[in-house]
Amino acid sequence: MSVRPVIVAGGGIGGLAAALALAQRGFGVKVLEQSVELGEIGAGVQLAPNAFAAFDALGVGAQARSRAVYIDRLVMMDAVDESVVAEVPTGDAFRARFGNPYAVIHRADVHRSLLEGVRTQPGVEVQTSTRVTGFEPADDGGVVVFDDGGGRHRGVALVGCDGVKSAVRAQTVGDDVRVSGHVVYRAVVDVAAFPADLRWNAASVWAGPNCHLVHYPLRGGEQYNVVVTFHSRETEMWSVSEGSEAEVLSYFDGIAARPRRLLHLPKSWKRWATADRAPIATWTHGRATLLGDAAHPLLQYLAQGACMALEDAVTLGRALAACDDDLDAAFALYQRSRVARTARVVLMTREMGRVYHAHGVERLVRNDLWRGRAPERFYDALEWLYGWTAGRCLAH
Ligand SMILES: Cc1cc2nc3c(=O)[nH]c(=O)nc-3n(C[C@H](O)[C@H](O)[C@H](O)COP(=O)(O)OP(=O)(O)OC[C@H]3O[C@@H](n4cnc5c(N)ncnc54)[C@H](O)[C@@H]3O)c2cc1C
């Protein structure tokens, strides 16, 4: 084990996955998390096959699998006329094609699975209530990381896993978030309150003009995740706040009664004004690099942000192994292996947002393009994304 740890800023999904990957290479790790307690927000997350490939590589595949709900299909409905636009079965043929399932899961269960893995690693220390404010190179070639309580943490390197508003990125890259103007409302609803005719074992999207609605089961079908998104008429800043039912209801006039019922289900909503950033080519500055949303924040339309953070962590670990744990060489290889793939996801995600929210003739074109399409054609289109494996994650 190295004398000084690698410092990981942020203990979210990316930070814990990074801690696990680093510990598996024998590095000591110190995770600095700003929250009082480690945890995740109360909402669901979709996990594509590439996430399960990453969980397995991190040694927590069994834990994640035991908590996931395996859906039968991905389905897009037209929220205006209630017709089916596209269906992608996720049964045997899908699993055979991608080597792993598609699942939905509570975020807390993803986080818990990673934390269980971290707790088996004696070299990982987690310090909460500690907000990273910056860092500087140390005389010995490592880093000194500063926190908001005046603390100084010496490490051999720093991995910034501190999310969309990353302090590590602010210091090294210094770019601004690109606020999308799209607002997301999320809530988890008990099954008893969820309409019986919508209790599909599917990741379900109702695509509407400048809006969409998502629902899928959680925790063995005891709960349902409900997410609705709309183009705000306000000037938005990146933020998370309490939502208001009146605001939600004011945005979905053009959609049919069946999906509209979803808007009335939650007792309370959380509101996200979303943002991403333009992809960048350089994540690594000396002994500091970026991972997860800190490296490539993205919108939610491809449901891949957490999946990418998990892939990043696995790739970092594999890069260290390939470079005999030489941190400088490994950070360069890690970056080389991840930049194009994650940039593609960021850009494709923006495009997918346009498809989801198509209106007028664009809506008709979308429906015409996808309606009746055979599953194999969707599988082919998704191969680059879902077919990721840890064994082939490094650039040559
Ligand atoms: C509406 C919505 C739906 C989504 N759905 C999906 C989906 O279905 N599938 C999917 O794969 N992804 C999805 N995502 C994306 C996914 O949530 C994120 O990409 C993922 O959580 C990123 O993880 P992270 O660890 O990089 O960042 P975060 O989850 O933001 O974690 C960052 C951590 O760092 C801490 N932190 C922040 N700043 C500091 C600091 N200065 N010092 C110390 N600690 C700090 C934070 O408290 C937090 O714990 C969705 C996102 C949204 C908004």
The ligand as an SDF file (V2000), in Angstrom:
LIG
                    3D

 53 58  0  0  0  0  0  0  0  0999 V2000
  -33.0190   13.4550  -13.4610 C   0  0  0  0  0  0  0  0  0  0  0  0
  -31.8000   12.6040  -13.5890 C   0  0  0  0  0  0  0  0  0  0  0  0
  -31.9460   11.2700  -13.9240 C   0  0  0  0  0  0  0  0  0  0  0  0
  -30.8170   10.4740  -14.0750 C   0  0  0  0  0  0  0  0  0  0  0  0
  -30.9920    9.1680  -14.4360 N   0  0  0  0  0  0  0  0  0  0  0  0
  -29.9160    8.3860  -14.6290 C   0  0  0  0  0  0  0  0  0  0  0  0
  -30.0770    7.0220  -15.0120 C   0  0  0  0  0  0  0  0  0  0  0  0
  -31.1950    6.5450  -15.1470 O   0  0  0  0  0  0  0  0  0  0  0  0
  -28.9560    6.2680  -15.2040 N   0  0  0  0  0  0  0  0  0  0  0  0
  -27.7030    6.7800  -15.0370 C   0  0  0  0  0  0  0  0  0  0  0  0
  -26.7270    6.0420  -15.2350 O   0  0  0  0  0  0  0  0  0  0  0  0
  -27.5260    8.0820  -14.6640 N   0  0  0  0  0  0  0  0  0  0  0  0
  -28.5870    8.8810  -14.4550 C   0  0  0  0  0  0  0  0  0  0  0  0
  -28.4200   10.1810  -14.0720 N   0  0  0  0  0  0  0  0  0  0  0  0
  -27.0600   10.7220  -13.9120 C   0  0  0  0  0  0  0  0  0  0  0  0
  -26.4220   10.3230  -12.5840 C   0  0  0  0  0  0  0  0  0  0  0  0
  -27.2830   10.6640  -11.5250 O   0  0  0  0  0  0  0  0  0  0  0  0
  -25.0920   11.0440  -12.3910 C   0  0  0  0  0  0  0  0  0  0  0  0
  -24.3740   11.0560  -13.5860 O   0  0  0  0  0  0  0  0  0  0  0  0
  -24.2680   10.3610  -11.3210 C   0  0  0  0  0  0  0  0  0  0  0  0
  -24.9540   10.3800  -10.0970 O   0  0  0  0  0  0  0  0  0  0  0  0
  -22.9200   11.0440  -11.1850 C   0  0  0  0  0  0  0  0  0  0  0  0
  -22.2460   10.5420  -10.0670 O   0  0  0  0  0  0  0  0  0  0  0  0
  -20.9930   11.3420   -9.4900 P   0  0  0  0  0  0  0  0  0  0  0  0
  -20.5230   10.5480   -8.3310 O   0  0  0  0  0  0  0  0  0  0  0  0
  -20.0360   11.6510  -10.5910 O   0  0  0  0  0  0  0  0  0  0  0  0
  -21.5710   12.7410   -9.0330 O   0  0  0  0  0  0  0  0  0  0  0  0
  -22.6190   13.0520   -7.8750 P   0  0  0  0  0  0  0  0  0  0  0  0
  -23.6820   12.0340   -7.8120 O   0  0  0  0  0  0  0  0  0  0  0  0
  -23.0280   14.4830   -8.0710 O   0  0  0  0  0  0  0  0  0  0  0  0
  -21.7640   12.9290   -6.5410 O   0  0  0  0  0  0  0  0  0  0  0  0
  -20.8470   13.9350   -6.1780 C   0  0  0  0  0  0  0  0  0  0  0  0
  -20.5600   13.7830   -4.6840 C   0  0  0  0  0  0  0  0  0  0  0  0
  -19.5600   14.7120   -4.3380 O   0  0  0  0  0  0  0  0  0  0  0  0
  -19.9860   15.4700   -3.2270 C   0  0  0  0  0  0  0  0  0  0  0  0
  -19.3430   16.7880   -3.3990 N   0  0  0  0  0  0  0  0  0  0  0  0
  -19.6590   17.7630   -4.2730 C   0  0  0  0  0  0  0  0  0  0  0  0
  -18.8090   18.7760   -4.1710 N   0  0  0  0  0  0  0  0  0  0  0  0
  -17.9150   18.4440   -3.2060 C   0  0  0  0  0  0  0  0  0  0  0  0
  -16.7720   19.0790   -2.6440 C   0  0  0  0  0  0  0  0  0  0  0  0
  -16.3740   20.2790   -3.0890 N   0  0  0  0  0  0  0  0  0  0  0  0
  -16.0810   18.4370   -1.6680 N   0  0  0  0  0  0  0  0  0  0  0  0
  -16.4820   17.2030   -1.2220 C   0  0  0  0  0  0  0  0  0  0  0  0
  -17.5680   16.5680   -1.7060 N   0  0  0  0  0  0  0  0  0  0  0  0
  -18.2680   17.1660   -2.7020 C   0  0  0  0  0  0  0  0  0  0  0  0
  -21.4930   15.4980   -3.3080 C   0  0  0  0  0  0  0  0  0  0  0  0
  -22.0820   15.7350   -2.0380 O   0  0  0  0  0  0  0  0  0  0  0  0
  -21.7700   14.0890   -3.8090 C   0  0  0  0  0  0  0  0  0  0  0  0
  -21.8300   13.1510   -2.7670 O   0  0  0  0  0  0  0  0  0  0  0  0
  -29.5220   11.0180  -13.8950 C   0  0  0  0  0  0  0  0  0  0  0  0
  -29.3770   12.3540  -13.5350 C   0  0  0  0  0  0  0  0  0  0  0  0
  -30.5100   13.1490  -13.3820 C   0  0  0  0  0  0  0  0  0  0  0  0
  -30.3260   14.5950  -13.0190 C   0  0  0  0  0  0  0  0  0  0  0  0
  1  2  1  0
  2  3  1  0
  2 52  2  0
  3  4  2  0
  4  5  1  0
  4 50  1  0
  5  6  2  0
  6  7  1  0
  6 13  1  0
  7  8  2  0
  7  9  1  0
  9 10  1  0
 10 11  2  0
 10 12  1  0
 12 13  2  0
 13 14  1  0
 14 15  1  0
 14 50  1  0
 15 16  1  0
 16 17  1  0
 16 18  1  0
 18 19  1  0
 18 20  1  0
 20 21  1  0
 20 22  1  0
 22 23  1  0
 23 24  1  0
 24 25  2  0
 24 26  1  0
 24 27  1  0
 27 28  1  0
 28 29  2  0
 28 30  1  0
 28 31  1  0
 31 32  1  0
 32 33  1  0
 33 34  1  0
 33 48  1  0
 34 35  1  0
 35 36  1  0
 35 46  1  0
 36 37  1  0
 36 45  1  0
 37 38  2  0
 38 39  1  0
 39 40  1  0
 39 45  2  0
 40 41  1  0
 40 42  2  0
 42 43  1  0
 43 44  2  0
 44 45  1  0
 46 47  1  0
 46 48  1  0
 48 49  1  0
 50 51  2  0
 51 52  1  0
 52 53  1  0
M  END
$$$$
